[in-house]
């Protein structure tokens, strides 16, 4: 599911930001791809909390291998010990189980979120156990395909912005926000995706 705004966003970002102009040339034809499944996006985001993209992919692969297909119903049939054997912490197991129960019960009201602004969606998502602002922002980017999300707490984005915009030194959230405001609006999600792409051998996906 390619965002309809992607080509326009890339064109405008390349005109404004020399860093992104170079990254766009390095990864031609690649783009953010939504999964089209709210439960999978949230579950993958929980799995990916505070670990590398590679580690998250490995754990998700183990889950898929054990279950055949990762779904809320399948996760609820899996013993906690088996989930932990895939590489999940006990806390993440509890989060996935709670999310699965909510999904089975029809409590993930995605249709209700389509017309709400980003902050309203985040406010509702963070009421779910284990979902904080970062996970909600991943949902906005990868499921709702919102174009202007800036996940300031994302470690990968912090690393990339420090490397490209701050001479390799740690970068403050204030400076990150200022750069995004000056160069990326209204396409912060796209800029973030290319900066993630610069760090990992595989595109980020949730």
C-alpha positions as YAML, in Angstrom:
chain: A
units: angstrom
residues:
- id: 1
  name: UNK
  ca: [0.00, 0.00, 0.00]
- id: 2
  name: UNK
  ca: [2.00, 2.97, -1.32]
- id: 3
  name: UNK
  ca: [0.96, 6.35, 0.14]
- id: 4
  name: UNK
  ca: [-0.58, 8.50, -2.59]
- id: 5
  name: UNK
  ca: [1.40, 11.52, -1.42]
- id: 6
  name: UNK
  ca: [4.82, 9.84, -1.62]
- id: 7
  name: UNK
  ca: [6.03, 11.19, -4.96]
- id: 8
  name: UNK
  ca: [5.01, 14.76, -4.19]
- id: 9
  name: UNK
  ca: [6.58, 14.56, -0.73]
- id: 10
  name: UNK
  ca: [9.87, 13.25, -2.10]
- id: 11
  name: UNK
  ca: [10.02, 15.98, -4.72]
- id: 12
  name: UNK
  ca: [9.42, 18.75, -2.19]
- id: 13
  name: UNK
  ca: [11.80, 17.31, 0.41]
- id: 14
  name: UNK
  ca: [14.62, 16.92, -2.14]
- id: 15
  name: UNK
  ca: [14.25, 20.57, -3.11]
- id: 16
  name: UNK
  ca: [14.50, 21.78, 0.50]
- id: 17
  name: UNK
  ca: [16.92, 19.36, 2.18]
- id: 18
  name: UNK
  ca: [20.28, 18.31, 0.72]
- id: 19
  name: UNK
  ca: [20.52, 15.34, 3.11]
- id: 20
  name: UNK
  ca: [17.24, 13.89, 1.93]
- id: 21
  name: UNK
  ca: [18.07, 14.65, -1.70]
- id: 22
  name: UNK
  ca: [21.10, 12.33, -1.34]
- id: 23
  name: UNK
  ca: [19.13, 9.63, 0.47]
- id: 24
  name: UNK
  ca: [16.42, 9.68, -2.18]
- id: 25
  name: UNK
  ca: [19.07, 8.96, -4.80]
- id: 26
  name: UNK
  ca: [20.49, 6.09, -2.72]
- id: 27
  name: UNK
  ca: [17.14, 4.30, -2.38]
- id: 28
  name: UNK
  ca: [15.29, 4.85, -5.67]
- id: 29
  name: UNK
  ca: [11.92, 3.19, -6.01]
- id: 30
  name: UNK
  ca: [11.63, 2.35, -2.31]
- id: 31
  name: UNK
  ca: [8.91, 3.73, -0.08]
- id: 32
  name: UNK
  ca: [6.93, 3.21, 3.09]
- id: 33
  name: UNK
  ca: [4.47, 0.37, 2.69]
- id: 34
  name: UNK
  ca: [1.46, 0.03, 4.97]
- id: 35
  name: UNK
  ca: [0.39, -3.44, 6.01]
- id: 36
  name: UNK
  ca: [-3.32, -2.68, 5.86]
- id: 37
  name: UNK
  ca: [-4.03, -4.54, 9.10]
- id: 38
  name: UNK
  ca: [-4.43, -2.54, 12.31]
- id: 39
  name: UNK
  ca: [-3.80, -5.47, 14.64]
- id: 40
  name: UNK
  ca: [-0.62, -6.54, 12.83]
- id: 41
  name: UNK
  ca: [0.72, -2.98, 12.80]
- id: 42
  name: UNK
  ca: [0.16, -2.56, 16.54]
- id: 43
  name: UNK
  ca: [1.48, -6.03, 17.36]
- id: 44
  name: UNK
  ca: [4.64, -5.50, 15.30]
- id: 45
  name: UNK
  ca: [5.13, -2.11, 16.95]
- id: 46
  name: UNK
  ca: [4.94, -3.71, 20.39]
- id: 47
  name: UNK
  ca: [7.45, -6.37, 19.36]
- id: 48
  name: UNK
  ca: [9.75, -3.62, 18.04]
- id: 49
  name: UNK
  ca: [9.73, -1.47, 21.16]
- id: 50
  name: UNK
  ca: [13.28, -0.55, 22.28]
- id: 51
  name: UNK
  ca: [15.06, -3.09, 20.04]
- id: 52
  name: UNK
  ca: [16.70, -2.92, 16.63]
- id: 53
  name: UNK
  ca: [14.82, -3.45, 13.38]
- id: 54
  name: UNK
  ca: [16.82, -6.65, 12.78]
- id: 55
  name: UNK
  ca: [16.00, -8.05, 16.23]
- id: 56
  name: UNK
  ca: [12.31, -7.22, 15.79]
- id: 57
  name: UNK
  ca: [12.22, -8.95, 12.41]
- id: 58
  name: UNK
  ca: [13.86, -12.04, 13.92]
- id: 59
  name: UNK
  ca: [11.31, -12.26, 16.75]
- id: 60
  name: UNK
  ca: [8.39, -11.67, 14.40]
- id: 61
  name: UNK
  ca: [9.72, -14.39, 12.10]
- id: 62
  name: UNK
  ca: [9.83, -16.84, 14.99]
- id: 63
  name: UNK
  ca: [6.24, -15.98, 15.92]
- id: 64
  name: UNK
  ca: [5.12, -16.48, 12.32]
- id: 65
  name: UNK
  ca: [6.95, -19.80, 12.12]
- id: 66
  name: UNK
  ca: [5.31, -21.12, 15.28]
- id: 67
  name: UNK
  ca: [1.82, -19.84, 14.46]
- id: 68
  name: UNK
  ca: [1.80, -20.21, 10.71]
- id: 69
  name: UNK
  ca: [0.16, -16.79, 10.57]
- id: 70
  name: UNK
  ca: [0.23, -14.18, 13.31]
- id: 71
  name: UNK
  ca: [-3.28, -13.20, 14.35]
- id: 72
  name: UNK
  ca: [-5.08, -12.22, 17.53]
- id: 73
  name: UNK
  ca: [-6.84, -15.60, 17.77]
- id: 74
  name: UNK
  ca: [-3.60, -17.52, 17.19]
- id: 75
  name: UNK
  ca: [-1.66, -15.49, 19.78]
- id: 76
  name: UNK
  ca: [-4.31, -16.20, 22.42]
- id: 77
  name: UNK
  ca: [-3.86, -19.96, 21.92]
- id: 78
  name: UNK
  ca: [-0.10, -19.76, 22.45]
- id: 79
  name: UNK
  ca: [1.33, -20.40, 25.92]
- id: 80
  name: UNK
  ca: [3.22, -17.57, 27.59]
- id: 81
  name: UNK
  ca: [6.38, -19.69, 27.76]
- id: 82
  name: UNK
  ca: [6.22, -20.33, 24.01]
- id: 83
  name: UNK
  ca: [5.83, -16.63, 23.32]
- id: 84
  name: UNK
  ca: [8.82, -15.88, 25.50]
- id: 85
  name: UNK
  ca: [10.79, -18.56, 23.66]
- id: 86
  name: UNK
  ca: [10.38, -16.47, 20.51]
- id: 87
  name: UNK
  ca: [12.36, -13.70, 22.21]
- id: 88
  name: UNK
  ca: [9.60, -11.67, 23.82]
- id: 89
  name: UNK
  ca: [9.87, -10.29, 27.33]
- id: 90
  name: UNK
  ca: [7.15, -11.16, 29.83]
- id: 91
  name: UNK
  ca: [5.95, -7.57, 29.62]
- id: 92
  name: UNK
  ca: [5.62, -7.67, 25.83]
- id: 93
  name: UNK
  ca: [3.79, -10.99, 26.08]
- id: 94
  name: UNK
  ca: [1.25, -9.35, 28.40]
- id: 95
  name: UNK
  ca: [0.88, -6.42, 26.00]
- id: 96
  name: UNK
  ca: [0.31, -8.70, 23.01]
- id: 97
  name: UNK
  ca: [-2.22, -10.78, 24.90]
- id: 98
  name: UNK
  ca: [-4.16, -7.69, 25.99]
- id: 99
  name: UNK
  ca: [-4.10, -6.32, 22.43]
- id: 100
  name: UNK
  ca: [-5.31, -9.68, 21.11]
- id: 101
  name: UNK
  ca: [-8.22, -9.77, 23.56]
- id: 102
  name: UNK
  ca: [-9.23, -6.26, 22.52]
- id: 103
  name: UNK
  ca: [-9.03, -7.14, 18.84]
- id: 104
  name: UNK
  ca: [-11.11, -10.30, 19.26]
- id: 105
  name: UNK
  ca: [-13.67, -8.27, 21.21]
- id: 106
  name: UNK
  ca: [-13.90, -5.70, 18.41]
- id: 107
  name: UNK
  ca: [-12.45, -2.87, 20.48]
- id: 108
  name: UNK
  ca: [-9.94, -1.58, 17.92]
- id: 109
  name: UNK
  ca: [-12.18, 1.02, 16.32]
- id: 110
  name: UNK
  ca: [-10.01, 1.88, 13.31]
- id: 111
  name: UNK
  ca: [-12.88, 3.32, 11.28]
- id: 112
  name: UNK
  ca: [-13.55, 5.81, 14.04]
- id: 113
  name: UNK
  ca: [-9.95, 7.05, 13.81]
- id: 114
  name: UNK
  ca: [-9.85, 7.79, 10.10]
- id: 115
  name: UNK
  ca: [-11.29, 11.30, 10.42]
- id: 116
  name: UNK
  ca: [-9.56, 12.20, 13.67]
- id: 117
  name: UNK
  ca: [-6.38, 14.25, 13.81]
- id: 118
  name: UNK
  ca: [-3.09, 12.68, 14.84]
- id: 119
  name: UNK
  ca: [-3.16, 13.76, 18.48]
- id: 120
  name: UNK
  ca: [-6.72, 12.49, 18.95]
- id: 121
  name: UNK
  ca: [-5.75, 9.06, 17.62]
- id: 122
  name: UNK
  ca: [-2.66, 8.98, 19.84]
- id: 123
  name: UNK
  ca: [-4.77, 9.90, 22.90]
- id: 124
  name: UNK
  ca: [-7.06, 6.92, 22.30]
- id: 125
  name: UNK
  ca: [-4.32, 4.44, 21.44]
- id: 126
  name: UNK
  ca: [-2.28, 5.10, 24.56]
- id: 127
  name: UNK
  ca: [-5.20, 3.93, 26.68]
- id: 128
  name: UNK
  ca: [-4.36, 0.40, 25.46]
- id: 129
  name: UNK
  ca: [-1.97, -1.52, 27.70]
- id: 130
  name: UNK
  ca: [1.59, -1.40, 26.41]
- id: 131
  name: UNK
  ca: [0.98, 1.28, 23.79]
- id: 132
  name: UNK
  ca: [2.75, 4.55, 24.44]
- id: 133
  name: UNK
  ca: [3.26, 7.54, 22.22]
- id: 134
  name: UNK
  ca: [6.01, 5.90, 20.11]
- id: 135
  name: UNK
  ca: [3.87, 2.86, 19.29]
- id: 136
  name: UNK
  ca: [0.91, 5.10, 18.49]
- id: 137
  name: UNK
  ca: [3.12, 7.14, 16.16]
- id: 138
  name: UNK
  ca: [4.18, 3.97, 14.35]
- id: 139
  name: UNK
  ca: [0.50, 3.19, 13.88]
- id: 140
  name: UNK
  ca: [-0.11, 6.63, 12.43]
- id: 141
  name: UNK
  ca: [2.79, 6.23, 9.99]
- id: 142
  name: UNK
  ca: [2.40, 2.62, 8.93]
- id: 143
  name: UNK
  ca: [-1.33, 1.95, 9.14]
- id: 144
  name: UNK
  ca: [-3.11, 5.27, 8.78]
- id: 145
  name: UNK
  ca: [-0.29, 6.51, 6.49]
- id: 146
  name: UNK
  ca: [-0.34, 9.96, 8.06]
- id: 147
  name: UNK
  ca: [2.23, 12.14, 6.24]
- id: 148
  name: UNK
  ca: [3.47, 14.47, 8.97]
- id: 149
  name: UNK
  ca: [4.39, 12.39, 12.04]
- id: 150
  name: UNK
  ca: [7.67, 13.18, 13.81]
- id: 151
  name: UNK
  ca: [8.51, 10.44, 16.37]
- id: 152
  name: UNK
  ca: [10.94, 12.40, 18.54]
- id: 153
  name: UNK
  ca: [11.46, 9.49, 20.96]
- id: 154
  name: UNK
  ca: [12.54, 7.10, 18.20]
- id: 155
  name: UNK
  ca: [16.15, 6.05, 18.78]
- id: 156
  name: UNK
  ca: [16.79, 5.42, 15.09]
- id: 157
  name: UNK
  ca: [15.59, 8.88, 14.10]
- id: 158
  name: UNK
  ca: [17.70, 10.43, 16.87]
- id: 159
  name: UNK
  ca: [20.79, 8.56, 15.62]
- id: 160
  name: UNK
  ca: [20.26, 9.51, 12.00]
- id: 161
  name: UNK
  ca: [19.56, 13.16, 12.75]
- id: 162
  name: UNK
  ca: [22.61, 13.35, 14.98]
- id: 163
  name: UNK
  ca: [24.72, 11.89, 12.17]
- id: 164
  name: UNK
  ca: [23.39, 14.03, 9.33]
- id: 165
  name: UNK
  ca: [22.39, 17.26, 11.04]
- id: 166
  name: UNK
  ca: [24.54, 17.58, 14.16]
- id: 167
  name: UNK
  ca: [28.05, 16.42, 13.18]
- id: 168
  name: UNK
  ca: [27.54, 13.07, 14.92]
- id: 169
  name: UNK
  ca: [26.90, 14.62, 18.32]
- id: 170
  name: UNK
  ca: [23.75, 13.83, 20.32]
- id: 171
  name: UNK
  ca: [20.86, 15.98, 19.15]
- id: 172
  name: UNK
  ca: [18.16, 17.51, 21.31]
- id: 173
  name: UNK
  ca: [14.48, 17.02, 20.65]
- id: 174
  name: UNK
  ca: [14.16, 20.78, 20.37]
- id: 175
  name: UNK
  ca: [16.66, 20.85, 17.50]
- id: 176
  name: UNK
  ca: [14.99, 17.85, 15.86]
- id: 177
  name: UNK
  ca: [11.67, 19.66, 15.98]
- id: 178
  name: UNK
  ca: [13.21, 22.86, 14.60]
- id: 179
  name: UNK
  ca: [14.77, 21.01, 11.65]
- id: 180
  name: UNK
  ca: [11.50, 19.28, 10.86]
- id: 181
  name: UNK
  ca: [9.58, 22.55, 11.08]
- id: 182
  name: UNK
  ca: [12.04, 24.35, 8.80]
- id: 183
  name: UNK
  ca: [12.63, 21.65, 6.18]
- id: 184
  name: UNK
  ca: [10.09, 18.82, 6.29]
- id: 185
  name: UNK
  ca: [6.57, 20.15, 6.83]
- id: 186
  name: UNK
  ca: [4.11, 18.66, 5.96]
- id: 187
  name: UNK
  ca: [6.08, 15.49, 5.15]
- id: 188
  name: UNK
  ca: [7.86, 14.54, 8.39]
- id: 189
  name: UNK
  ca: [6.80, 10.89, 8.08]
- id: 190
  name: UNK
  ca: [8.53, 10.62, 4.71]
- id: 191
  name: UNK
  ca: [11.70, 12.31, 5.95]
- id: 192
  name: UNK
  ca: [11.72, 10.02, 8.98]
- id: 193
  name: UNK
  ca: [11.36, 6.92, 6.79]
- id: 194
  name: UNK
  ca: [14.37, 7.83, 4.65]
- id: 195
  name: UNK
  ca: [16.48, 8.56, 7.71]
- id: 196
  name: UNK
  ca: [15.52, 5.17, 9.14]
- id: 197
  name: UNK
  ca: [16.39, 3.62, 5.77]
- id: 198
  name: UNK
  ca: [19.89, 5.08, 5.97]
- id: 199
  name: UNK
  ca: [20.57, 3.08, 9.13]
- id: 200
  name: UNK
  ca: [19.22, -0.38, 8.34]
- id: 201
  name: UNK
  ca: [19.81, -2.95, 5.59]
- id: 202
  name: UNK
  ca: [16.05, -3.53, 5.37]
- id: 203
  name: UNK
  ca: [13.25, -0.94, 5.18]
- id: 204
  name: UNK
  ca: [11.43, -0.39, 8.46]
- id: 205
  name: UNK
  ca: [7.98, -2.00, 8.42]
- id: 206
  name: UNK
  ca: [5.25, -2.40, 11.03]
...
